[in-house]
Amino acid sequence: MTRVGGGADSFRGTGSRVSDGIFEIGWAFEEDWEKRLMNCRGVRGATTADSNTRDAILCATRQMLALLIRLNEIEVEDVGSAIFTVTRDLDAEFPALAARQLGWIDVPLLCSYEIAVPDSLQRCIRVLVNWNTDKRQKEVRHVYIKDANKLRPDLCQLPTVDFQELETWIAEYIQHHHVQT
């Protein structure tokens, strides 16, 4: 067992106090602890829905998430949480349902309204995914598609998206991951 000296504030991991400020870690090797260390990266995405309907909101959100997953090679087990926002003109469905449709069943999800700034982009869906990864922040690919590409032109260096091909990929992804829709 690995023992770490010092007070409780210098101890990392799950363990128990043995004696005199010595803690015993519940892993057999130090390398196990290091394998568990991973950075949490924020992955941003934004898109627009064609209309304020359930189908339009879910379709746009699934497409945005599918591109985030594909470009970053995100595995659902590595997603810590996701926060979705919508503009006030979108209220027909929660965009988080699209994540559930993609198999993010155990991932904590939250939906909220975006701040209503005058003349801001309408029918906009945004997401911030908290993702545990070994990638460096500058390696993370953010996705701004449809009219949302105006929000961050500096991050919109994606090839043209073939949305028909993307829908095929989404259907295969759902089937491969045995997601019940």
Backbone torsions as a table, in degrees:
resi	resn	phi	psi	omega
1	MET	NA	146.6	177.2
2	THR	-89.0	134.3	177.9
3	ARG	-115.6	137.7	-178.4
4	VAL	-119.1	122.1	-179.5
5	GLY	-82.8	161.6	177.9
6	GLY	114.0	-179.0	-179.5
7	GLY	-81.1	179.2	-177.9
8	ALA	-60.3	-29.7	-178.3
9	ASP	-74.0	-14.9	178.7
10	SER	-99.4	-1.2	-177.9
11	PHE	-90.9	134.7	175.1
12	ARG	-120.4	133.8	175.0
13	GLY	107.7	-178.6	-179.8
14	THR	-96.0	131.2	-179.4
15	GLY	-170.0	-170.0	179.3
16	SER	-137.4	153.5	-179.5
17	ARG	-74.7	128.3	179.1
18	VAL	-93.5	-59.3	175.4
19	SER	-172.0	152.4	173.3
20	ASP	44.0	50.1	176.2
21	GLY	76.0	9.7	177.3
22	ILE	-96.2	131.4	179.6
23	PHE	-115.2	145.1	177.5
24	GLU	-106.6	125.1	-179.3
25	ILE	-88.1	142.3	-176.0
26	GLY	-75.6	10.7	177.9
27	TRP	-111.1	148.5	-175.0
28	ALA	-73.6	-32.2	-174.7
29	PHE	-130.9	148.7	176.8
30	GLU	-59.4	-35.7	-177.9
31	GLU	-59.3	-32.9	179.1
32	ASP	-59.9	-39.8	179.4
33	TRP	-65.2	-44.5	-179.1
34	GLU	-64.1	-34.1	177.6
35	LYS	-64.6	-28.8	-178.2
36	ARG	-82.4	-14.8	179.2
37	LEU	-77.0	125.7	-179.0
38	MET	-150.2	147.2	178.1
39	ASN	-80.0	146.4	171.4
40	CYS	-98.9	121.4	-179.0
41	ARG	-113.1	144.1	173.9
42	GLY	-90.0	126.3	177.5
43	VAL	-115.6	121.8	-176.7
44	ARG	-101.6	148.6	174.3
45	GLY	-150.8	152.7	175.4
46	ALA	-153.2	148.5	178.0
47	THR	-153.0	177.9	174.4
48	THR	-125.6	145.2	175.1
49	ALA	-90.1	145.4	-179.8
50	ASP	-68.1	-28.4	179.8
51	SER	-159.2	173.4	178.5
52	ASN	-90.8	66.8	174.8
53	THR	-126.9	157.6	178.9
54	ARG	-55.0	-50.5	-177.2
55	ASP	-62.3	-41.9	-178.7
56	ALA	-65.9	-41.1	179.1
57	ILE	-66.2	-46.1	-178.8
58	LEU	-67.7	-41.0	179.4
59	CYS	-62.8	-48.7	-179.3
60	ALA	-62.0	-41.4	-178.8
61	THR	-68.8	-43.4	177.1
62	ARG	-59.0	-43.1	-179.9
63	GLN	-62.6	-45.1	179.2
64	MET	-61.3	-47.3	-179.9
65	LEU	-65.2	-39.6	179.3
66	ALA	-60.5	-41.4	177.6
67	LEU	-66.3	-40.3	176.0
68	LEU	-60.2	-44.4	-179.2
69	ILE	-63.1	-48.7	-177.0
70	ARG	-66.1	-48.6	-175.2
71	LEU	-68.0	-30.4	-176.2
72	ASN	-106.2	-4.5	-177.3
73	GLU	56.7	49.2	-178.0
74	ILE	-80.0	129.9	172.7
75	GLU	-102.3	137.8	-175.4
76	VAL	-57.4	-32.4	-179.3
77	GLU	-64.6	-19.8	-177.9
78	ASP	-96.0	-1.3	-179.7
79	VAL	-86.4	120.5	179.9
80	GLY	-80.0	-41.5	179.7
81	SER	-173.4	168.6	175.7
82	ALA	-144.9	138.2	178.3
83	ILE	-116.5	123.5	178.7
84	PHE	-107.7	140.7	169.8
85	THR	-127.2	152.1	175.2
86	VAL	-133.2	155.3	172.7
87	THR	-74.4	159.9	-173.0
88	ARG	-64.6	-13.5	178.8
89	ASP	-85.4	2.3	176.0
90	LEU	-115.8	108.3	179.9
91	ASP	-143.2	17.0	-177.8
92	ALA	-83.1	-18.4	179.4
93	GLU	-163.8	156.2	173.9
94	PHE	-79.4	126.3	178.7
95	PRO	-64.8	-23.1	179.0
96	ALA	-61.1	-24.5	177.6
97	LEU	-59.5	-33.4	177.9
98	ALA	-62.7	-37.8	176.8
99	ALA	-65.4	-41.4	176.9
100	ARG	-61.2	-39.9	178.9
101	GLN	-63.1	-26.4	177.7
102	LEU	-89.9	6.7	175.1
103	GLY	98.0	7.8	179.8
104	TRP	-82.9	59.7	-172.9
105	ILE	-71.2	-44.0	-176.1
106	ASP	-94.6	1.1	-178.6
107	VAL	-81.0	128.4	174.6
108	PRO	-65.2	126.7	-178.5
109	LEU	-125.5	147.7	-179.7
110	LEU	-140.8	138.7	175.7
111	CYS	-118.0	145.9	-179.6
112	SER	-154.1	170.9	174.4
113	TYR	-90.3	144.9	173.0
114	GLU	-77.2	153.3	176.3
115	ILE	-62.9	132.5	-177.2
116	ALA	-84.7	83.1	178.4
117	VAL	-84.3	134.6	179.3
118	PRO	-56.0	138.6	178.0
119	ASP	64.2	20.9	177.6
120	SER	-81.3	167.6	-178.7
121	LEU	-60.5	133.3	-178.9
122	GLN	-94.9	161.4	179.7
123	ARG	50.7	41.0	-174.9
124	CYS	-100.3	135.7	176.3
125	ILE	-117.7	127.0	179.0
126	ARG	-122.2	155.4	176.2
127	VAL	-142.1	145.6	169.0
128	LEU	-124.3	111.2	179.7
129	VAL	-99.3	125.9	174.5
130	ASN	-92.7	110.7	-168.0
131	TRP	-122.4	126.6	177.0
132	ASN	-84.5	117.0	-174.3
133	THR	-153.3	158.5	173.8
134	ASP	-87.3	-7.3	-179.3
135	LYS	-67.2	149.2	174.2
136	ARG	-78.4	156.5	-175.9
137	GLN	-57.1	-39.3	-178.9
138	LYS	-71.8	-11.2	176.3
139	GLU	-87.2	-13.5	-178.5
140	VAL	-72.7	134.2	-180.0
141	ARG	-102.5	119.2	176.8
142	HIS	-92.4	154.6	-174.3
143	VAL	-125.0	117.2	173.9
144	TYR	-125.1	108.8	-174.9
145	ILE	-123.5	170.0	-176.1
146	LYS	55.3	-139.4	-177.7
147	ASP	-69.2	-16.4	-179.9
148	ALA	-70.3	-10.5	177.9
149	ASN	-65.0	-15.2	175.9
150	LYS	-72.3	-21.8	-176.4
151	LEU	-70.2	-40.9	-177.9
152	ARG	-139.1	73.1	-179.5
153	PRO	-58.8	-25.7	179.3
154	ASP	-69.3	-19.4	-179.2
155	LEU	-108.0	7.7	-174.1
156	CYS	-100.7	41.0	-178.7
157	GLN	-92.8	47.0	178.2
158	LEU	-93.7	149.9	171.9
159	PRO	-66.3	163.4	178.2
160	THR	-56.1	133.7	-177.4
161	VAL	-90.1	125.1	172.4
162	ASP	-89.7	98.1	-172.7
163	PHE	-68.0	-27.3	176.3
164	GLN	-67.6	-44.9	176.5
165	GLU	-63.6	-38.3	179.6
166	LEU	-63.6	-41.1	177.6
167	GLU	-62.9	-37.3	176.5
168	THR	-63.9	-44.1	178.7
169	TRP	-61.3	-42.5	-179.8
170	ILE	-60.5	-45.9	180.0
171	ALA	-61.4	-42.8	177.8
172	GLU	-66.4	-38.7	178.8
173	TYR	-62.2	-46.0	-179.7
174	ILE	-63.6	-42.7	178.9
175	GLN	-65.5	-44.4	-178.9
176	HIS	-62.8	-36.6	-177.7
177	HIS	-92.4	9.2	176.8
178	HIS	51.4	46.6	-179.3
179	VAL	-86.8	131.6	176.1
180	GLN	-87.6	120.3	179.0
181	THR	-104.4	NA	NA
